[in-house]
């Protein structure tokens, strides 16, 4: 059940998170800290700091670290996949119609 919640949460964030990674951080915080309580506010601050230091988009890095924290390696893979899947679908559709 936790895997489905992780995927749905980060899919929703990836789908509606306009404005780049930093704009998506508030959505991630609202879901994982406030709504589900998967991580505390202090732990989320640490996740954001680590996400800024690692190469790659901050929203994807944050989703990976939250997934790792909540459900270990499968959670990290599922959260990352859920975060990037909406963008892949939209770009594929635009490429098809272009």
C-alpha positions in Angstrom: 0.0 0.0 0.0 2.8 2.4 0.8 4.2 1.9 -2.7 0.9 2.9 -4.3 0.7 6.0 -2.1 4.3 6.9 -3.0 3.6 6.5 -6.7 0.3 8.4 -6.6 1.7 11.2 -4.5 4.8 11.9 -6.7 2.9 11.3 -9.9 0.5 14.1 -8.8 3.4 16.3 -7.9 5.1 15.7 -11.2 1.8 16.3 -13.1 0.8 19.6 -11.4 4.2 20.9 -10.3 4.7 23.8 -12.7 7.5 26.3 -12.1 10.4 24.0 -11.7 11.9 22.0 -8.9 11.9 24.7 -6.2 8.2 25.4 -6.8 7.5 21.6 -6.4 9.3 21.5 -3.0 6.4 23.1 -1.3 4.0 20.5 -2.8 6.3 17.8 -1.7 6.5 19.2 1.8 2.7 19.5 2.0 2.3 15.9 1.0 5.0 14.1 2.8 5.2 16.2 6.0 1.7 17.6 6.5 -0.6 15.1 4.8 1.0 11.7 5.3 3.5 12.4 8.0 6.2 10.2 6.4 9.0 12.6 7.5 9.2 15.3 10.1 9.9 18.9 9.2 13.5 18.7 10.3 14.1 15.5 8.3 12.5 17.2 5.2 14.9 20.1 5.7 17.8 17.7 5.7 16.4 16.0 2.5 16.2 19.3 0.7 19.8 20.2 1.7 21.1 16.8 0.5 19.0 17.2 -2.7 20.6 20.5 -3.4 24.1 19.1 -3.1 23.6 16.1 -5.4 23.6 16.5 -9.2 20.2 16.5 -10.9 16.9 18.2 -10.6 16.0 19.0 -7.0 12.4 17.7 -7.2 13.6 14.4 -8.6 16.3 14.1 -6.0 13.9 15.0 -3.2 11.4 12.4 -4.4 14.2 9.8 -4.5 15.4 10.6 -1.0 11.8 10.6 0.5 11.1 7.3 -1.2 14.4 5.9 0.2 13.5 7.1 3.6 10.0 5.8 3.6 10.3 2.4 1.8 14.0 1.9 1.1 15.2 1.1 -2.5 11.9 0.0 -4.0 10.3 3.2 -2.5 13.1 5.3 -4.0 12.6 3.8 -7.5 8.8 4.1 -7.3 8.8 7.7 -6.1 11.4 8.7 -8.7 9.4 7.0 -11.5 6.2 8.6 -10.3 7.8 12.1 -10.3 9.2 11.8 -13.9 6.5 9.8 -15.6 4.1 12.8 -16.2 6.8 14.7 -18.0 7.8 11.7 -20.1 4.2 11.2 -21.1 3.7 14.8 -22.0 6.9 15.1 -24.0 6.1 11.9 -25.8 2.7 13.1 -26.8 4.1 16.4 -28.0 6.8 14.7 -30.0 4.2 12.4 -31.6 1.9 15.2 -32.7 4.8 17.4 -33.8 
